[in-house]
Amino acid sequence: TAPSFARGVPAPRPPPACAVFQRGAMAAAVKSKQLLSDMLDVDLDAGPDIQAGGDYAMETGDHRRPTTFSEWFQVATASELRSCLGALAGERPEVAAQLKEMLKEEHAHQDWVAEQEKAWNEKRAHAPEQSAASKARDNAEATDFESQACFIPLRLTADERTLLVILQGALYVSEYTDRVDVYHAGNKARRMALQIQQVCAILAGLVVSNNFDVARKPLIERDFPENALFFRSVFEIGRRYKILNPDKLRGSYGKLIHMLQDSVKDEVARAVGFDCVDPCKTVATLVQQKQGGLKLLQDPLLVVATREIYEGNKTRAEVAAEVMEKNEALAELKKKYTEQSPTGTPVPKQAGDLSELLRGKQDNTSFLTEDNIETIVSSISDHLAFQRFNREPCDRMIDFLRSRFSPSDDREWSLEISRGRGGSCLSHSHRTQYTFVLQSLLLWREIMGNMFALWQATEDDLLDPALRYRLCDTGQGLNRLQSAPRVSRLMKAILHKVQSEVGNWVGLSVVHLGDRDVPNALVFIDKYTQVPRILGPIVSTLDKLPQVYESTPATKALIDKEFNSMETLRMLILQDFFRHGFDGSGDDGGSCVDGRLTSCWNWCSKIEKKKYFPGFLLTGFTGFDGGFEAAGTW
């Protein structure tokens, strides 16, 4: 029952909604006007002599009487609210007009939501299904965390990201490789040590300016060797970030790894005064020093907590349910494995804490904290997402090759190439070229699946003091020529696995490493980080073309006029890529393992001259190197 706040006069109960409309709008308007007037005229300072509150309490059984309009809205019944709103609309035409406008907007919003839901479902329905083999492989790898943990880098904490930005600034202004990797007379080890000390000095200055109170005394009043743990940790953060984000630190990482490569030399290490290299932190290094860490990796809940959620053909409700399942699994893991620190022991700080690093302290606790568990889960999730991002373009291109071309049918879309025609440096029949392309894509997919292991082998080879390098002019300037036995062994194992799957191998199986084509492990790993950057835009263009084709009549007419149909345009792109993206062209091209990737880069460099290039532009294509051009990435 609606209360009345008229002083000393209890308010009459408003009639039900049906009675309001039966008696006419005028009577309802009078009631509503009186009701609102009484409510808005409430006296909050009135004493207990006001009878309205008592009346209201007796009628409703609630001893807490509303004293404001908003409080009445919270306790009023639906019929009372409808009665009040109907009376207002009947009395005031502008209120009725506003109600109509609000209803119109609400209906429009509901229609928009329905359209979005329909578009979501259609997108999921037309999304490419993940193959059964791919799903089985992903599930098998996702559950084998114990063997993969030694290759999965830990995600950076907030404190570590702050130090990363400072390291980026120091490397950005450093001229290390310009000063060291040149022919010159004099003591080279001394020059290397001087440049390393300059980088440390720049780093120390930036840290002090960023956090003066904490860093002033340790970094200004102490020598570099006394802060060895700090510098090693900062350099390790930069290396770990590069492994997790190959498209970042394009220029800075080269300076960093070359500087560390020189720092491991005995004569340079003696001149610098401390060791600059720390092992890269991985999930294995964290769980091995914590009680219950290995059990955590074997827990089935970890598979749920790290599972990547694919859109696929799922509805929004299904996606939301999977997100909730992941969150619940993470909460259960924390509850199950988190241990409280002993009484009187301070709570461990996160990795990368500046004050702890400058004191030379490391986390030596033997129990898992919630932060540790969250870091492990997020690091494994990053690993799975990284693998999908790198391997999915390879899987999609393999599906395009197998579904749209046949090794025994070359009547319409032949893949045959001949040396000297179209820039080709190889001569292959349709069947041979089909096999050559399939083998190359399968090899790339296997390499992408072992990318973290290859990164670790790359750094182990580069930072091995027993593996000396020499400056050599490879035709592309001076490069550090150094053997890479660890990367070579791993690549041979990967190549052998692919060869055993596909049977007869087309072309050479030579892996160039430590020669003029691929002078060191850094050049090798940098080449293969480009595979998703090459295949990704092609797959994106092929996926978007049907949507672009149906977007406007003008676009449809243009594609039909130039290419006869949208499907013809897609097949033209695929045919040209499978032919001239693997034709042995390029400076160091050929049929060897590395030459195949060089041929693809050569094809990418000429795409603007292709007849179908407007089709790429219609889908929003900006280039194969678009993610690297931002100045902020350094």
N, C-alpha and C positions, 0 to 999 in steps of 0.2 A: 504494500500500500504506500502511495506517495505521501511523504510527510509535508506538513505545512509549518512554516516558521513565522507566520503572522503572530505578533505579540499577543499572547493570551487567548488566541482564537484557534482551536483545533481545525485543521483543514479537512474538508469532506473528501472521502475516498473517490478518486476518479472512476468513472464508469468503465466497464470493459470495452475493448476495442470495437466489438460488433455493435454495442449500444451507441457508441460515439457516431459511427457512420449511419446508423439508423435514424438518430434524432437530428441529423443535419450538421453541416459544417459549422454553422454559427454557434450552436450550443457547445460543440467541442472546442471551438476557438476560445470561447469565454472561459471554459474550464482550464484550458491549457495556459491561457494568459494569466489567470489568477494563480495557477500552480507555479509557473515560472517566476511570477512577481514575488510570491511568498518565499520561494527558495532563494532568489537572488537578494532578498531583503533580510537575510539571516543576520542575527545579532550574536556574534561569537562571545561577547562579554556578558550576555544575559545570565541571570541567576537561575536558581532551581525553580522559580515561580513559573517558568515557561511550561505550559502543559503539552506543547506539541511533541516534545521528546518522549514524555510519558505515554501519550496516546500511541505514538509510533512503536514504542517498545512493547506495549500491550498487544497491539495488533499483529506485530511481526514476531514476537517472542525474542527479539534481539535487544539487549539492554544497551547496546552502543548505537546511539542515534546519529544519523548523518547530519553534518553541519554545513556541507557545501554541495554545490550542484554536482561536482564530480563524484562525491561519495554516494549521492543518491543514484547516480548512474550505475554504480557498482552493486547496489542492493536491489534496484528496481527489477521487476519481472519483465519478461519479453512482451506480455500483453500491455503493460503500462508504457513501455517504450514505444510500441506501435501506436498506442492511443495518443501519446504526446506528439509523435511525429506526424500522425494523420491530422491532428488539430492544427498544428503549425502550417502544414501544407494547405489546409483548407482556408485558413485565415490570410496567409501571406502568399500571393502569387509568385513573388521572387524566390521564396523557399521552395515552392513546387518546381520552379524552373531549375533551381540548383540541384534538386533531387533527380530530376530527369537527366541533367548533364552528368551527374555522378554515376547514375545507372548506365548511361551510354558509355562513359569511360571504363566502367567495370566490365561491361560486356566486351568492349574492344580489347581490354587487357586479357580477358579469358580467351578470346579468339586468337590473340597473339601467342598466348601460352600453348594453346592447342596446335597452332602452326609450328611453333618451335619444337614441340614434342614429336610432331609428325616428321619434321625435317630430321630430328635426331634419330628417330627410328629408321627412316629411309637411308640415312648416312650409314647407320650400323648395318642395315641389310645389304647395302652395296659395298661395304668395306671388304677388302680381300681377306679370306679366311686363312688363318695360320695353318700350314700343312701339319698333318699328323706326325710326320717325322720331326718337323721343327719343334712341335709341342713336346714330343717325347724327349728330344735332346735338351730342351730348356728345363724340363722337370728333372731330368737326371742330373744336370749340372747344378741346378738350384739346391738339390739335396746333398751334394757332395761338398759341403762347405769346409769340412775339415782339411781336405787336400788342397782346396783353392785358397785357404786363408793366408798362406804365405805370400800370395801374389796380390792380395787385395789391399790397396793403400787405405789408411784411415782418413776419414773425412776431416777437414780442418775445423778446429773450433773457432769461436769468435775472436779469442785472443791471438790465435795463429793467423787469422786473416788480417788482423791489424799489422802484425809483423811482416806478412806477405806484401802488403801495400808499401811498406817502408823498403823492403828488399827490392821491389820493382823500381822504386825511385832511385835507389843506389845503383842498380844495374843499368838503368836508362841513361844515366849521365856518365857511366864508366866507359873508358876507351880501352878496355883490356886487350881484346883481340887485335885492335888497330896497333897497339904498342908492342905486342908480343909476337903475333904471327906475321913477322916480316923478316927479311934477311938483314942482319946487322952484325957488326963486330962487337966484341966485348963479352962479358959474363952474362949469359942468358938467364941462368938461374937467379942471379941477383936482380935482374930486371923483372922477372916473374914475381919474386917475393915482394919487391917494391910495389908492383901493381896490385897484388893481393892485399897488402897492408893499406893501400889507398882505398880500396873498396871497403875494407873493414872500418877505416876512419870515416868514410862517407856514411856508412851504415850507422856507426855509433853517433855521429852528429845528428842524423835524422831521428834516431830513437830518443836522444836527449831532448831535442826540440819538441818531440811529440809527448813525452812524459818526463818533464824536467825533475820533478821531486823524486821519482823512483830511480831514474837512470843517471842522474848527475854524478853522484859519488862513484858508483861502480865503473862507469865508462870513461870518466874524465880522470879520475885519480889512479886508476889501475892500468896496467899494460894489457896488450891484447891477449897474451897467453893466460892471464888470470881470468879472462872472460871467454875462454875457449868453448865452454859448453854453450854459451849464448850464441856465438857465431856459428858453431856447428848446427845448432837447432834451427837457426834462421835459414841457413843454406839447405838444410833437409826439408824445411817447409816449402821452399821454392821448388825443389825437385819433385816432392810429392804432389804439389798442385799441378805441375806440368803433366805428370802421368795421368792424373784424373781429368785434366782439360788439355788435350793435345793441341787444340786450336788457340790456346793462350800462350803468352810469353814467347812469341815466335823469335824475336830478336834477343830478348834478355836471357832466355834459357841457354842459348848457344854460348853467351859470355860466361854464364854461371858454370856450365858443365866443363868448358875449356879451362876455366880458372881452377876448378877442383881437380881436373885431370892433371894440371901442372903441380898442384899443391901436394899430390901424393909422392912426388919425386923426393928422394932422400935429401938432396942438397937444397931443394926449395923448402921442404918442411923444417929443416934446421934453421934456415934463414928467417922463416916466418915465426917460428917458435911454438907452433901448436898444429895439431891435425885438424883439418877443415872438414873432414868427411865423417858423417854418421850414417849408419844403415837406415834405409828408408823404413818408416814405421808402417807396419801392416797389421791386419787383424790378428795374425798369428803371434806377433810380438806382444800384443796386448793380452790375449787370452792365456798365453803361456806363463805369464807372471801373476795371474790371478787365480785364486781358488774357485773352482767351478767353471772356469772359462771353457775347457774342453767339453764339459757336459752341456754348456750352453750351445755350442756349435752342433751337438748331436740332437738337440731337442727338436722334435717335429714342429713345435710352435714357431721356431725361427723361420721355417719355410713359409708359414702364413704371414709372419710379421714383415718379411722381406719380399713377398710376392709382388711383382709389378702388375698393376691393374690395367688390362687392355680394354679399350672401348668395345671393339668387335661388334657383335650384334646385341649387346646388352642394353637394357633400358637404364634410365637414370636411377631408378629404384635399386636395380641390381648392382650398379656401380657404387651407390651409397652404401649398400649392404656389405660389399667387399671392403670398402674403406673402413667401415665400423669394425669388421672382422679383423682387419690389420691392427687397428688401434687397440682392440681388446687383447689380441695376441701379444702386442708390445707391453701392455699393462701387466699381463699375466707373467711375462718373462721378468719384468722388473720385480714383481712381487715374489717370484720364485727364487731369483738368484741374487738379489741385492742383499748385502750385509751391512749392518750398522757399524760405524767406526767405534773402536773401544772407548770407554769412558775416559774423558780427559785428553783424547787424541783429536787434534784439529781436523776439520773436514778437508779432504784432499781437494786441491784446486785443479781447475781444468788445465789440460796441456796447453803450453804456450803462454802461461802466466809470466809476465815480464819480471816481476819481483823474484819469483822462484828461479827463473833462468839466470838472473844476475847474481843470485846467491849460490849458484852452482848446484841447486837441488833438483832432483828428479823424483817422479812419483814412484816410491818404493813400496806402496801399500800392496798387500796380498789379497785384498778382498775387492769384489766388484761393487761399484756404485751405480746409481741410476744413470749418471752421465756416461759411464763406461758402456753400459748395456745399450743405451741409445746410440752411442757412437758406433758400436759394432753393427747394430741393425741398419743404421743409415749408410754405413760404409758398404755393407753387402748389397743393400738396395741400389746404391750408386753403381756398384760393379755390374749388377744384372741389367740396369738401364743402359750402362755404357756398352755392354755386349750387344744388347738389342739394337741400339742406335748404329753400331758399326756393322752388325751382321744382317740386319733386316734388308738394306738395299741389295746386298748380295743375294739373299734368298728371293727377293722379288724379281731380280733380273734373271735368275735361274728359272723361276716359274715362267717368265715371259718367253725365254728361249725354248723351254720344253713344251709349252702350251701352244705356241704360235709358229714354231718351225719344227720340221721333221728331218732327221738325218738322211732319210731315204726319198724325200720329196722336195725337189727344187724347181718345180715347174713354174711357180708364180713368184716366190720370194727366195731367190737363190742367194746363198752366202759365199759363192765362189769368188776368189780374188786371184789376180794375176800380177806378178811383179812388173812394176812400171806403169800400171794402170791405176789412176786415182791416187797416186802417191804410195801405193803398196810396195813393200819390200819383200813380200813372201808370195808364194804361189800355192794355193790350197784349193782343192775341190770343195764342193758344198759339204759333203760328209766330213771331210777332214777339218774344214773351218768350224763346223758345228761342234765337233769334238774338242778342237783347240780352245774355242770360247768357253765351253762348258767346263773343261779342266781348269782354265784360268779362274773362272768365277768360283768354283769349288775350292781352289787353293786360297783365294782371297778370303772366302768365308772362314776357312779353318784358321788362317792367320789372324783374322779379326777376333775369333774366339779365344786366341792365346795372346792377345795384345799385352795384357799386364805382365805375363811371363816374359814376353819379348822385351818389354821395357826394363824389367829387372835385369835380364841378361845383358841388355845394352849398357846400362849403367855399370854393371859389374866389369864388363870389358873395358869401358872407357876409363874407369877409375882403378884399374889393376896396375900397380906400380911396376909389375914385371913386363907389361906390354908397352913398350916404348913406341912413340910415333915419330914420323919425320915429315917436315914440310915438303910438299911436292906440288908442282904445277900440273893439274889434271886437265887443263884446257878450259877450266872455269875458275881460274885464279888459284891462289895457294890454298891447299887443303891439308889437313892432318891425315896422313896415310898411316893407318893402324889396323892390325889384324883384330878379328872378333871371333875367337874360337867358341865362346858360349852361345852367341847368336847363331853361328854357323851350325853347331850341333842341333840346336833347337829347330832351326829351319829345315835341316835335313830330315829330322824326325817328322815334322809336319808334312814335308813333301813326300816322304815315303808312305805316310798314312793315306794321303790323297791318291797317290799312284796305285796303291793296293785296292782302292775303292773303284777307280775308273778303268783299270786295266791298262791297255796300251797307251803310252804317253806320246803325245804329239809335240814335236819341237825339242829343244834342249832342256835339260834339267839342271843346268848350271846356276848356282846362286852366287852372284858377285858380291864379295865382301873383302875389303882391304886392298882393292885395286883402283885403277883410275876411274872406273865406272861408278863404283860405290866405295869411296875412300875409307870410311869408318862406320861404326855401328850407328852413330847419330844420323848420318845421311840415310842409312838403311831404314831406321825406324821412322824418320820423317817422311820418307816416300810412302810407306804403307799407312800412315795416318791419313793420307789423302784419299784412300779408297772410298769411304763413305761420302767424301766431298765431291767425288766424281759421279758416283752412281746415284746418290741421293737426289740431286736436282733432276736427273733423267727420269727417275721413278716418279717424282712429284709431278713433273710435266705430263707424263703418261696418265697419271691418275686424275689430274685436273682437266684434261682435254674434254672428256664427255660433259662435264659440268659447264665449261666455257662454251662448248658447242651449242648447248641448249639454252644459254643465258639470254641471247638476243637474236632476233631474226637476221640482223645484219651480220653478226659473227658467223652464224650458220651458213648464210649465203656466201660469205667470203671463203670459208673453209671448203665448201662444196665447189666453188668456182676454181680455187687454186689446186685442191688435192682430190676432188671428186667426192670424198666423204671423210668423216672424222676418223673412221677406222683405217682408211688408207694412209692418212697422215701418221697415225700411230705406228703402223707397220713400216712406213718409210723411215721413221726415226730409228726403230729397232733394227731394221735391216742395215742401215748405214753404220750404226754403232757396232753391231756385231761383225761387220766386215772391216771397216777402216779404223775402228777402235782397237783392233787386234791384227793389224796388218804388218807389224814389224817396223813401222816408221818411227822417226825420232832420231835424236843424236846418237843415243846408245841403244836403239831399239833392236828388235830381232825376236827370235822365238825362245830365248832364255827366260828364266823366271822373272827377272827384273825388267827385261825388254818389253814384256807385255804391258806393264804399268806405264812405261815410257810411251808406248804407242797410244794408250788411252789419253795421257796428257797432251800428246800431239793432236789427237782428234778434238779435245776440248779447246785447244788454242785456235782452231779453225772453224768453230761452230758458227761464227757470225757470217761466214760465207756460204753456209748450207741453205738449200732451197727451203727447208722446213723451219728455219730459225724463227720466222714470225710466229709459228705455233708455240715456241718456247716463250716468246715475249707475251703472248696472250695469256699465259698461265702465271705471269708474275715473275718469270725467271730474271735474275739479276747477275748471275755469274756463278762460276764454280769456286770462287775464292771470296765470296761476299762476307763471310763471317770473320775474315782476317783483317779487314781494312780499317776497323775502328782504331783511332789513335789511342783510345783509353786502354787497349789491350797490351800496349808496349811490346 
